[in-house]
């Protein structure tokens, strides 16, 4: 059975592509010596079969090997026709954790460092009509202080809030056949007042660049630009304004043409603005009812078993009264972001910084290149309303964070995307940030309220975890509690969660409502983020179980979270 057959880039689709998911040859390389021995060239050296795009730790991969794997190899043969080789042949990977080396027909033709971001290799000069062999080597060391690994456990077993590791290929692999003159990349900037879409394109070869927009099948405006290649900028005046809003993902369809190249895309017309303590979307104060989503699955680990399950997690969140999520310690695949765009579901793009030792200056090499790739890849998604490159930068072996690492990544983020706010490091320790946030897992609603009663008066917080000796709030920028709750619960009465486990469902719901009301009723808060959407392995403080069963009636939970907030218009 071949899983995940859908096109992996809904915002940049060509018809001429070939999905390479399915069965590949696979082999562990414990000594990381296969390249030196050239064993990867020997088809008989691969003793196992793996189901791509699932990581070898997962059940769905057919491997289920959960020990550390510092080097693994993949091999697959692909038949190509002469017609497919008339232009350029691009080999795409959704994500390979961590260092990927690509071989085609025995020749090394590309590398990529970073376990979470998509990349492509031009293999035109390495392929021919008939049978071709693709080999991928993935090297990973979860224990390395220079490799960000998110919530992957650096111990043999999962523990606390760290879970089963992901090694190698964990998103779709595909071939794309493009003309010699083609569209390499595009960025979209919209203006809701002028009703315009501005497109910045990178083009290869000469031609006329044409952009045609549609809304519900009806032409909505077009523009063209004659180019000799390189960068092109054009602006489309939209004939009708349909704003992308929270819970109303009104998307325009977009067709891009360049010479014989045709790309299908979409965009949303919306604006973001910070005004005092308010976070404005399309000029209106919108209270962000976020939930922490870690993107783990029981049978696929980092990879959803189906496209439907990606969308279903958003539906589950909406059913509980949330209007968005922190995509926590993981870069989510582009199809998930497409469904966020479609449903008007606001999200914060994060980087899996855990595992990276942020107390050293050279950690910049482990975060900045891949982080900027993420910002570039996901720039066009209207659902993304902010960036957060770091999360909880605690001291490492009594060494404080290297502040210039945090500030440099923040500044680079703002240079790469000036259209969105950036939180430098969620929770702690802030150096330079557009939004101030804290993580607070106090379980007593009365004590929780005491923490924020002076907010807006003295701008002080009445609890030691605010760590005001290391960071300070200016009282002017927007503020929210970006992690709270985490109340443990499961049907067997045993759960890992924050604080003591409630004695009954009634006690759980009372605590949940009490904590949430504190944030909704504080006119200085523009949002909250509840921990968390689903259980993940031993951490059982989700509103859904790990296999996505609701622990409580979604209607009851939705009523708690969806009540109007004091800051809302």
Helices and strands as residue ranges (DSSP letters): E 17-19, E 22-28, H 34-37, G 39-41, G 43-45, E 48-52, E 71-80, G 82-85, E 88-93, E 96-97, E 99-104, E 107-113, E 119-122, G 124-126, E 130-139, E 168-169, E 173-178, E 182-191, E 196-204, E 207-215, E 218-227, E 230-237, E 251-258, E 261-268, E 272-275, E 278-281, E 284-285, E 288-293, H 307-319, E 324-327, H 334-343, E 346-350, G 361-363, H 364-377, E 384-391, H 403-416, E 421-426, E 436-440, H 445-451, G 464-466, E 479-485, H 505-520, E 525-531, H 554-561
